[in-house]
Amino acid sequence: MIRKLDKIIKIFLLIALLLASLLSGMFLFAYYKVDSDVDKIVHFTPEVSSEILDRNGKHIAYILKNHLRLYATYDEIPFFVIEGVVAMEDTKFFEHKGINPDAILRAIIKDIKAGHLVEGGSTITQQLIKNVMLSRKKKLARKIKEAILAIKLEKKLSKEQILERYLNVIPYGNNFIGIKTATWGYFHKNLSQLTLKESAMLVGLPNAPSYYNPLKHYDRLNKRANIILNRLYKLGWISKEEYKKAKKEHPRVFKTTLAQNVAPYVRDEVIRRLSKKFKDLKTGGYKIYTTIDLDKQNLAKEALKYGLLNVSGILNEDLKKSDLNGAIVMVQNNTGEVLAMVGGRDYYESPFNRATMIKRQPGSAFKPFVYQVALDLGYNPATKLTDLARTFRYKVNGKTVVWAPKNYERDFKGFITLREALVESRNLATVNLVSDIGLDKIINKLKLLGVKNIPHDLSISLGNLALSPMKVAQIYTVFSNYGHMIEPHLISKVVSRYNSVIYESKPKEIAHFTRPEQAYLMTSILEDVIKRGTGKKARVKGIELAGKTGTTNNYVDAWFCGYSPTITTIVWVGRDRYKPIGKKMTGGRVSAPIFSYIYWELLKQNPQMKRKFDKPEGVYVGFINGHQELYTKISPLPKENPNQDIYEEGSDTPSLKSKEKEKLDGDIIEIYDEGKELEKNSSSSTKSDDVEELF
């Protein structure tokens, strides 16, 4: 019996020896085969969300793929967090070489008692490997490979490097990956601002993110954090006073997620502009610095809401149920930096960005460019223009069409100065001006603006072309930047996750449209538009402002386009489906008050902002017909009373002599525009803005 037992023991030992040899061989074979897997972790580059910031470094939004993850270097992570993780997950982390034999032995005993794998005895190094590249299922083969990888990894990375990677890959619930993400998400803090209790709460979360979710189970996580604090105290890693103080603390946890953003239209536009250049925009961990000023962005948003509520009140309609909408663009005059961009009244109702994506007729807001061409050809603000009815005939598809533009008032003033014609937004004076100068001259100069599809007919006089608010902001820098048109830009620089600047923009001049002194003549006229013309509701006491109203046929679009000595602001209001805003809802009545609201608030926010326009060299002051007027070498003062020979003597109201009047009324001009139809309602009465222009 004893001999039989000895034989069984020998066989068992032989089998055990063979099994041990086999396992050792497998271990050694695997040990030399996992170098490539180790390198994947050594050179591990996790997907990191990119962040959009304003010009002052304030957070606007994150751009993410599936999870929100911000990357934290080891130096950023508070020591309390490091101690807590080590105390709870791997007390001998700084002593072992990748695996902890004592922990493995304890785990084996528990597994034997349970009859299956229930505990792995994993070190932090092993947990890093599991989170980066291995399955979470507790299988023997996986555990062997995990142990091998851990031993080899510890030879290539320092303990600090392992902890850094570990704390950036573990999940913290609510779609937050990594310690930095969780800190921002739950506490709205930088890592350096974490308290001891907040650190303990974050240490406790990865153990069971759903069970300890602080947004749903705050008490559970609080108790878990206290257990961690107690562990730190018993290990002697924190003092009794620190333990007691932290235990009493109940940190505030925020419910808002970091995926939300404060300027969604800006976020979408940044993605649209950069997605082709940076294919990994959502995962590359970029810091994207925009030109946006969040204070001005919020102001523009408030101003649009204020204006739309005012209009909806006048129209007796519920704004929430209305399709009334708008857009605002604010640009730095001399750099083209976009300071604010609001694409609609509510992004979550409609993410369509009307600031950059719509193309609507600017109406009389385009007239200043026509008048600027006239000034550059030698006209002066005091030059008399013909404000008389004329009929124009052109052919469409072989058929003759008659266009008879009129002023809103259904009258004409005979002769009116260029300044007054623009201040009052007189349509007839503008059309006649273009006709007198010559359409080709006007069109050739306007091409410098980079505007597509300029109509080659007289309707250009009244703004019959399609532009986005952003494009209008660009072309208005011709006036606000003293003749130099600057391209608006939204992104100032892009910084990589390794803190190197990989993209940077600079102010870009697109065209030199006119000379500084000539542009100043226009600014002085547009100041009068606000002081006493169609833009009176844009006035703001204490600052010089210049601008122009614009309203299209049937009150479909309402614009105010203007500028201060430093900032250009474009306001558009309308309905997405090209329906009328409402009767008499002109640019002067609808959009000018929004413009005014913005500049009133800007003065409050920054009382030191520049308030007066600089007068360039070459601008002089003279007198004509008893009135003071500006002039330049290019635009000299006209002779006094150049039209006195055709005024009828003894008349209370200046009028033309019968012969001359008959001549002008009969002035018919044929326009062949190769089949392009003018504005459908161009034969109906037009108006000059305040209750004014239709184009």
C-alpha positions in Angstrom: 0.0 0.0 0.0 2.8 2.3 0.9 4.7 1.4 -2.3 1.5 2.2 -4.3 1.2 5.6 -2.6 4.8 6.4 -3.2 4.3 5.6 -6.9 1.3 8.0 -7.1 3.2 10.7 -5.4 6.1 10.3 -7.8 3.8 10.4 -10.8 2.1 13.6 -9.4 5.5 15.3 -8.8 6.5 14.3 -12.3 3.4 15.8 -13.8 3.8 18.9 -11.6 7.4 19.2 -12.8 6.4 18.8 -16.4 3.6 21.4 -15.9 6.0 23.8 -14.2 8.5 23.4 -17.0 5.8 23.9 -19.6 4.5 27.0 -17.8 8.1 28.3 -17.4 8.7 27.7 -21.1 5.5 29.5 -22.0 6.4 32.3 -19.7 9.9 32.7 -21.2 8.5 32.4 -24.7 5.9 35.1 -24.0 8.4 37.2 -22.2 10.5 37.7 -25.3 7.4 38.1 -27.6 5.7 41.0 -26.0 8.2 43.8 -26.7 6.0 45.3 -29.3 3.0 45.4 -26.9 5.2 47.1 -24.3 6.3 49.7 -26.8 2.6 50.5 -27.5 2.2 51.5 -23.9 5.6 53.3 -23.7 4.7 55.4 -26.7 1.0 55.4 -25.9 -0.7 58.6 -27.2 -4.3 58.6 -25.9 -7.1 60.3 -27.8 -7.4 63.7 -26.1 -10.2 66.2 -26.6 -9.4 69.6 -28.1 -10.3 72.8 -26.4 -11.5 76.1 -27.9 -10.6 79.2 -26.0 -11.3 82.9 -26.4 -8.7 85.6 -26.9 -8.0 85.8 -23.2 -7.7 82.0 -22.6 -11.3 81.6 -21.3 -12.9 78.3 -22.1 -15.5 78.2 -24.9 -16.0 74.6 -25.7 -14.4 71.1 -26.1 -14.3 69.2 -29.3 -14.5 65.5 -28.6 -15.0 62.1 -30.3 -16.7 59.5 -28.0 -15.3 60.5 -24.6 -14.2 63.7 -23.0 -10.5 63.4 -22.0 -8.1 66.1 -21.0 -4.5 65.1 -20.5 -2.6 65.8 -17.2 1.2 65.5 -16.8 2.5 64.0 -13.6 3.6 67.4 -12.3 0.0 68.7 -12.6 -1.5 65.9 -10.4 -1.8 66.8 -6.7 0.2 64.7 -4.3 -3.0 63.9 -2.4 -4.4 62.1 -5.5 -1.2 60.1 -5.9 -1.2 59.1 -2.3 -4.9 58.1 -2.4 -4.5 56.0 -5.5 -1.5 54.2 -4.2 -3.1 53.7 -0.7 -6.2 52.1 -2.2 -5.0 50.3 -5.3 -1.3 49.3 -4.7 0.3 50.2 -1.4 3.7 48.7 -2.4 3.6 50.4 -5.9 6.9 52.2 -5.3 8.6 49.0 -4.1 7.6 46.2 -6.5 8.9 45.6 -10.0 5.6 45.4 -11.7 3.8 42.5 -9.9 3.1 42.1 -6.2 3.6 38.4 -5.1 1.8 38.9 -1.8 -1.2 40.4 -3.5 -1.2 37.5 -6.1 -1.1 34.9 -3.4 -4.0 36.5 -1.6 -5.9 36.6 -4.8 -5.2 32.9 -5.5 -6.5 31.9 -2.1 -9.7 33.9 -2.7 -10.1 32.4 -6.2 -9.7 28.8 -4.9 -12.3 29.4 -2.2 -14.7 30.9 -4.8 -14.0 28.1 -7.3 -13.3 30.7 -10.1 -11.3 33.9 -10.8 -12.7 36.6 -8.6 -9.7 38.7 -7.8 -6.6 39.5 -9.8 -4.2 41.0 -7.3 -3.3 43.6 -10.0 -0.8 46.3 -9.4 -1.3 49.8 -10.8 1.1 48.8 -13.6 -1.1 45.8 -14.5 -4.2 48.0 -14.3 -2.6 50.4 -16.8 -1.9 47.6 -19.2 -5.5 46.3 -18.8 -7.0 49.7 -19.5 -4.8 50.4 -22.5 -4.8 47.1 -24.4 -6.1 44.0 -22.7 -9.6 42.6 -22.1 -11.2 43.1 -18.7 -12.2 39.4 -18.5 -10.4 37.5 -15.8 -8.7 34.7 -17.8 -5.5 32.9 -16.8 -3.8 33.6 -20.2 -4.6 37.3 -19.9 -3.3 37.4 -16.3 0.0 35.7 -17.4 0.5 38.2 -20.3 -0.5 41.1 -18.0 2.2 40.1 -15.5 4.9 39.7 -18.2 4.0 43.1 -19.7 4.1 44.7 -16.2 7.6 43.4 -15.5 8.9 44.6 -18.8 7.1 47.9 -18.7 8.6 48.8 -15.3 12.1 48.5 -16.9 11.2 51.1 -19.6 9.1 53.6 -17.6 9.6 55.3 -14.3 6.9 54.9 -11.6 5.9 58.5 -12.2 5.4 57.9 -15.9 3.3 54.8 -15.2 1.1 56.8 -12.7 0.7 59.6 -15.3 -0.5 57.2 -17.9 -2.8 55.3 -15.5 -4.5 58.5 -14.2 -5.1 59.6 -17.8 -6.8 56.4 -19.1 -9.1 55.3 -16.3 -12.9 56.2 -16.5 -14.6 58.4 -13.9 -18.2 58.2 -15.1 -20.4 60.6 -17.0 -18.2 60.2 -20.1 -15.1 61.6 -18.3 -11.8 59.9 -19.0 -8.8 60.8 -16.9 -8.3 62.7 -13.7 -8.0 66.2 -15.2 -11.3 65.7 -17.1 -13.1 64.5 -13.9 -11.7 67.5 -12.0 -13.1 70.0 -14.5 -16.3 68.1 -15.0 -17.3 67.5 -11.4 -15.7 70.5 -9.6 -15.1 73.0 -12.3 -11.5 73.4 -11.0 -7.9 73.0 -12.1 -6.1 70.0 -10.5 -4.0 72.4 -8.4 -7.2 73.7 -6.8 -8.4 70.3 -5.5 -9.0 69.9 -1.7 -8.1 66.8 0.2 -11.7 65.6 0.2 -12.2 66.3 -3.5 -9.1 64.3 -4.2 -10.4 61.4 -2.1 -13.7 61.5 -4.0 -11.9 61.3 -7.3 -9.8 58.4 -6.1 -12.9 56.5 -5.1 -14.8 56.9 -8.4 -13.0 54.6 -10.8 -13.7 51.6 -8.5 -17.4 51.7 -9.6 -18.2 54.9 -11.6 -21.9 54.2 -11.9 -22.4 53.1 -8.4 -20.5 56.1 -6.9 -21.8 58.6 -9.5 -21.8 61.9 -7.5 -24.6 63.3 -9.6 -26.9 60.5 -8.5 -25.3 59.0 -5.4 -23.5 61.7 -3.7 -23.8 60.1 -0.2 -22.2 56.8 -1.5 -19.2 58.6 -2.9 -18.9 60.8 0.2 -18.7 57.6 2.4 -16.2 56.1 0.0 -14.1 59.2 0.2 -14.1 59.1 4.0 -12.9 55.4 3.9 -10.0 56.6 1.7 -9.2 59.4 4.1 -9.2 56.9 7.0 -6.8 54.7 5.0 -4.5 57.6 4.4 -4.6 58.5 8.1 -3.8 55.0 9.3 -0.9 54.8 6.9 0.4 58.0 8.4 0.2 59.8 5.1 -2.0 62.6 6.4 -2.3 64.1 9.9 -5.2 63.7 12.3 -6.1 67.3 11.8 -6.1 66.9 8.0 -8.3 63.8 8.3 -10.9 65.4 10.6 -11.1 68.6 8.5 -11.5 66.7 5.2 -14.0 64.3 6.6 -16.4 67.2 7.5 -16.1 68.8 4.0 -19.0 68.3 1.5 -17.7 69.6 -1.8 -20.0 71.0 -4.4 -20.5 68.8 -7.5 -21.6 70.5 -10.7 -24.2 68.9 -12.9 -23.3 70.5 -16.1 -21.2 68.5 -18.5 -18.0 69.8 -20.1 -19.4 68.8 -23.5 -21.7 71.9 -23.3 -20.3 75.1 -24.5 -20.9 78.8 -24.0 -20.7 79.8 -27.7 -22.0 77.0 -29.8 -22.0 78.9 -33.1 -18.4 79.7 -32.6 -17.6 76.1 -31.8 -19.2 74.9 -35.0 -17.5 77.5 -37.1 -14.1 76.6 -35.7 -14.7 72.9 -36.5 -15.9 73.9 -40.0 -12.7 75.9 -40.6 -10.2 73.5 -39.1 -11.5 70.0 -39.8 -9.8 69.7 -43.2 -6.5 71.0 -41.9 -6.5 68.9 -38.8 -8.0 65.4 -39.4 -7.5 64.5 -35.7 -9.2 67.7 -34.5 -11.5 65.8 -32.1 -8.7 63.6 -30.6 -5.5 65.5 -31.1 -5.6 67.5 -27.8 -5.2 70.9 -29.5 -5.8 74.2 -27.8 -7.5 76.4 -30.3 -7.2 80.1 -29.4 -9.9 82.2 -31.1 -10.1 85.9 -31.6 -13.5 85.9 -29.7 -13.9 88.0 -26.7 -16.4 86.2 -24.5 -17.6 89.4 -22.8 -18.5 90.8 -26.2 -19.9 87.5 -27.4 -22.3 87.4 -24.5 -23.1 91.1 -25.1 -24.0 90.4 -28.7 -26.1 87.5 -27.7 -28.0 89.7 -25.2 -28.4 92.5 -27.7 -29.9 90.2 -30.3 -32.4 88.8 -27.8 -33.3 92.3 -26.7 -33.9 93.5 -30.2 -35.9 90.4 -31.3 -38.1 90.7 -28.2 -38.7 94.3 -29.0 -39.7 93.6 -32.6 -41.9 90.6 -31.6 -43.6 92.9 -29.1 -44.3 95.5 -31.7 -45.6 92.8 -34.1 -47.7 91.2 -31.3 -46.2 87.7 -31.8 -44.8 85.2 -29.4 -41.0 85.1 -30.1 -40.8 81.5 -29.0 -43.3 80.4 -31.7 -42.0 82.9 -34.2 -39.5 82.3 -37.0 -38.0 85.8 -36.4 -34.3 85.5 -36.2 -31.0 87.4 -36.6 -27.3 87.5 -36.6 -24.5 89.7 -35.3 -20.8 90.0 -36.2 -18.3 92.2 -34.4 -14.9 92.7 -35.9 -11.8 94.6 -34.8 -11.3 97.4 -37.4 -7.5 97.2 -37.9 -6.9 93.5 -37.5 -10.1 91.8 -38.7 -10.3 89.8 -35.5 -13.8 88.5 -35.0 -14.7 89.6 -31.5 -18.2 88.2 -31.5 -20.3 86.0 -33.8 -23.9 85.1 -33.0 -25.6 83.0 -35.6 -29.1 83.1 -34.3 -31.4 83.7 -31.4 -31.1 80.1 -30.0 -28.5 77.5 -31.2 -30.5 74.6 -29.7 -33.6 75.7 -31.7 -31.5 76.1 -34.9 -27.8 75.5 -35.2 -27.7 77.1 -38.6 -25.2 79.9 -38.4 -26.8 82.9 -40.0 -23.6 85.0 -39.4 -21.6 83.0 -42.0 -24.1 80.8 -43.9 -27.0 83.0 -45.1 -26.7 85.2 -48.1 -29.2 88.1 -48.1 -29.6 91.4 -49.9 -28.0 94.2 -47.9 -30.2 96.8 -49.6 -29.2 100.4 -49.0 -26.4 99.2 -46.6 -24.5 98.7 -49.8 -24.9 102.2 -51.1 -21.9 103.6 -49.3 -19.6 101.6 -51.6 -21.2 103.1 -54.7 -20.8 106.6 -53.2 -17.2 105.9 -52.2 -16.5 105.2 -55.9 -18.0 108.5 -56.7 -15.9 110.3 -54.1 -12.7 108.6 -55.5 -13.7 109.9 -59.0 -13.7 113.5 -57.8 -17.1 114.0 -56.3 -17.4 115.8 -53.0 -19.9 115.4 -50.2 -21.3 118.7 -51.3 -21.6 117.7 -55.0 -25.2 118.0 -56.2 -26.9 114.8 -57.4 -30.0 114.5 -59.5 -33.0 113.3 -57.4 -35.4 112.9 -60.2 -37.5 110.0 -61.6 -36.0 108.2 -64.6 -37.3 105.2 -66.5 -34.9 102.4 -67.5 -35.6 99.8 -70.2 -33.8 96.5 -70.5 -34.4 93.2 -72.2 -34.9 89.7 -70.6 -35.1 86.8 -72.9 -35.8 89.1 -75.8 -38.6 90.9 -74.0 -38.4 94.5 -73.0 -38.8 95.2 -69.3 -39.3 98.7 -67.9 -37.8 99.7 -64.5 -39.0 102.9 -62.9 -37.5 103.2 -59.4 -39.0 105.7 -57.0 -38.3 107.1 -53.6 -40.5 105.9 -50.8 -42.0 109.4 -50.4 -43.1 109.3 -54.0 -41.4 112.6 -54.5 -38.1 114.0 -55.7 -36.1 116.9 -54.6 -34.6 118.0 -57.9 -31.0 118.4 -56.8 -29.6 117.2 -53.5 -26.0 117.0 -52.2 -24.2 113.7 -52.2 -24.0 113.8 -48.4 -27.8 114.4 -48.0 -28.6 111.8 -50.6 -26.8 109.1 -48.6 -27.9 110.4 -45.2 -31.6 110.3 -46.4 -30.9 107.1 -48.5 -32.5 108.6 -51.6 -32.9 105.8 -54.2 -33.3 108.0 -57.2 -30.3 110.1 -56.5 -28.2 106.9 -56.1 -29.5 105.3 -59.3 -28.9 108.5 -61.3 -25.4 108.7 -59.8 -24.5 105.3 -61.1 -26.0 106.1 -64.4 -24.1 109.3 -64.7 -20.7 107.8 -63.7 -21.2 104.7 -65.8 -22.0 101.2 -64.8 -18.7 99.8 -66.0 -16.7 102.2 -63.8 -18.7 101.3 -60.8 -18.6 97.6 -61.3 -14.8 97.5 -62.0 -14.1 99.3 -58.7 -16.5 97.2 -56.7 -14.7 94.0 -57.9 -12.0 94.9 -55.4 -14.4 94.0 -52.7 -14.2 90.3 -53.7 -18.0 90.1 -53.9 -19.3 87.4 -56.1 -22.2 87.7 -58.6 -22.4 91.5 -58.7 -25.3 92.3 -61.0 -24.2 94.1 -64.1 -27.1 96.5 -64.1 -28.4 99.5 -62.3 -29.9 97.5 -59.5 -26.5 97.4 -57.9 -27.3 101.0 -56.9 -29.8 99.7 -54.4 -27.9 96.7 -53.1 -29.4 94.0 -55.3 -26.8 91.2 -54.4 -26.5 88.5 -51.8 -24.0 88.7 -48.9 -23.5 87.1 -45.5 -23.2 89.2 -42.4 -19.6 88.1 -42.1 -18.9 89.3 -45.7 -20.6 92.6 -45.0 -18.3 93.0 -41.9 -15.3 92.4 -44.2 -16.3 95.0 -46.8 -17.2 97.6 -44.2 -13.6 97.6 -43.0 -13.0 99.6 -46.1 -14.5 102.5 -44.2 -13.6 101.6 -40.6 -10.0 100.8 -41.5 -9.4 103.9 -43.6 -9.6 102.3 -47.1 -7.8 99.0 -46.3 -10.1 96.0 -46.4 -9.1 93.3 -43.9 -10.2 89.7 -44.0 -12.1 88.7 -40.8 -10.4 85.8 -39.0 -11.7 83.7 -36.1 -8.7 81.6 -35.1 -5.6 83.2 -33.8 -3.5 80.1 -33.2 -3.5 76.4 -32.6 -1.3 74.8 -30.0 -0.5 71.1 -30.0 -0.8 68.8 -26.9 3.0 69.3 -26.6 2.6 73.1 -26.2 4.1 74.0 -29.6 2.3 76.6 -31.8 1.5 74.7 -35.1 -0.7 77.4 -36.7 -0.9 81.1 -36.3 -2.9 83.7 -38.2 -2.0 87.3 -38.9 -4.1 90.3 -40.1 -4.5 89.9 -43.9 -5.3 92.9 -46.1 -7.4 91.8 -49.1 -7.6 95.0 -51.0 -6.6 98.7 -50.8 -10.0 100.1 -51.9 -9.4 103.8 -51.3 -7.1 106.3 -49.7 -7.4 107.1 -45.9 -8.6 110.7 -46.5 -11.2 109.5 -49.0 -12.5 106.8 -46.6 -12.7 109.5 -43.9 -15.1 111.5 -46.1 -17.4 108.5 -46.1 -17.1 108.1 -42.4 -18.2 111.7 -41.9 -21.3 111.1 -44.0 -22.1 107.9 -42.2 -21.8 109.7 -38.9 -24.5 112.0 -40.1 -26.7 109.0 -41.0 -26.7 108.2 -37.3 -26.8 111.8 -36.0 -29.8 113.0 -38.1 -30.6 110.5 -40.9 -32.1 107.0 -41.2 -30.0 105.6 -38.5 -31.0 107.9 -35.6 -31.9 104.9 -33.4 -28.3 103.8 -33.5 -27.1 106.9 -31.6 -25.0 106.5 -28.4 -24.0 109.5 -26.4 -20.3 109.9 -25.8 -18.9 108.1 -28.8 -18.6 108.8 -32.5 -20.3 106.2 -34.6 -20.8 105.8 -38.3 -23.2 103.4 -40.1 -25.9 102.7 -42.6 -29.3 101.1 -42.5 -30.6 98.6 -45.1 -34.1 97.3 -45.8 -35.1 95.0 -48.6 -38.4 94.7 -50.6 -41.5 94.1 -48.4 -39.4 94.5 -45.3 -37.8 91.0 -45.7 -34.4 92.0 -44.4 -33.4 94.6 -41.8 -29.7 95.6 -41.5 -27.6 98.0 -39.6 -23.9 98.1 -40.5 -21.7 100.5 -38.6 -18.5 101.1 -36.7 -16.8 103.0 -33.9 -13.2 104.1 -34.0 -12.2 100.5 -33.0 -15.0 98.0 -33.7 -17.2 97.2 -36.8 -20.6 95.7 -36.0 -23.1 94.2 -38.4 -26.7 93.4 -37.4 -29.1 91.5 -39.6 -32.7 90.6 -38.6 -35.1 88.6 -40.8 -37.0 85.4 -41.2 -35.3 82.3 -42.6 -38.0 81.7 -45.3 -37.7 85.2 -46.8 -41.1 86.3 -45.4 -41.6 89.9 -44.4 -40.6 90.9 -40.9 -43.6 93.2 -40.6 -44.9 96.4 -42.0 -42.5 99.3 -41.6 -39.9 97.0 -40.0 -36.9 98.8 -41.5 -33.3 98.5 -40.7 -33.5 101.9 -38.9 -36.4 100.6 -36.7 -35.3 97.0 -36.1 -31.6 96.6 -36.3 -30.3 100.1 -35.3 -31.5 99.8 -31.7 -29.6 96.5 -31.4 -26.4 98.3 -32.6 -27.1 101.1 -30.1 -27.5 98.5 -27.3 -24.1 97.0 -28.0 -22.2 100.3 -27.9 -24.0 101.6 -24.8 -22.8 98.4 -23.0 -19.3 98.5 -24.5 -18.9 102.0 -23.1 -20.0 100.7 -19.7 -17.7 97.7 -19.8 -14.7 99.7 -21.1 -15.0 103.5 -20.4 -11.5 103.9 -21.7 -12.3 102.7 -25.2 -11.4 105.0 -28.1 -14.3 107.4 -28.8 -13.3 109.6 -31.7 -12.3 108.9 -35.3 -8.8 110.0 -36.3 -8.8 112.5 -39.1 -6.1 111.6 -41.6 -3.7 114.0 -43.3 -5.1 115.5 -46.4 -8.6 116.2 -45.1 -9.6 119.9 -45.1 -12.6 121.9 -44.0 -14.1 124.5 -46.2 -17.4 126.4 -46.8 -19.9 126.2 -49.6 -23.2 127.9 -49.9 -22.8 129.0 -46.2 -22.3 125.4 -45.0 -19.1 123.8 -43.7 -17.9 120.8 -45.7 -14.9 118.5 -45.9 -12.8 118.2 -48.9 -9.5 116.5 -50.2 -7.3 117.0 -53.2 -9.2 114.2 -55.0 -12.6 115.5 -53.9 -12.4 119.3 -54.0 -15.3 121.5 -53.1 -17.6 122.2 -56.0 -18.4 125.6 -57.2 -21.1 127.4 -55.3 -24.6 127.1 -56.8 -23.6 125.1 -59.9 -27.2 124.5 -60.8 -28.7 127.9 -60.1 -29.2 128.6 -63.8 -31.9 125.9 -64.0 -33.9 126.8 -60.9 -37.1 128.8 -61.5 -37.0 132.1 -59.9 -39.6 133.1 -57.4 -40.6 129.6 -56.5 -41.0 128.6 -52.9 -39.6 125.1 -53.6 -36.7 124.8 -56.1 -37.9 123.0 -59.2 -36.5 122.5 -62.7 -37.4 124.7 -65.6 -40.0 123.1 -67.8 -37.6 122.4 -70.7 -35.0 120.7 -68.5 -37.6 118.8 -66.6 -39.1 117.5 -69.7 -35.7 116.4 -70.9 -34.9 114.4 -67.8 -38.3 112.8 -67.5 -37.9 111.6 -71.1 -34.4 110.1 -70.5 -34.9 106.4 -71.3 -31.9 104.1 -71.0 -32.0 100.5 -72.4 -30.1 97.9 -70.3 -29.3 94.5 -71.8 -28.4 92.3 -68.9 -28.2 88.9 -70.7 -31.3 87.4 -69.3 -30.7 88.2 -65.6 -33.9 89.5 -64.1 -33.8 92.4 -61.7 -35.6 92.3 -58.4 -39.2 91.2 -59.1 -40.7 94.2 -57.3 -38.3 96.7 -58.8 -41.1 98.6 -60.5 -42.9 99.1 -57.3 -42.3 102.1 -55.1 -39.1 102.2 -53.1 -38.3 104.0 -50.0 -35.4 105.7 -48.2 -34.6 104.0 -45.0 -36.3 105.0 -41.7 -39.4 104.0 -43.3 -37.1 103.7 -46.2 -35.5 101.7 -49.0 -36.9 98.5 -50.4 -33.6 97.1 -51.7 
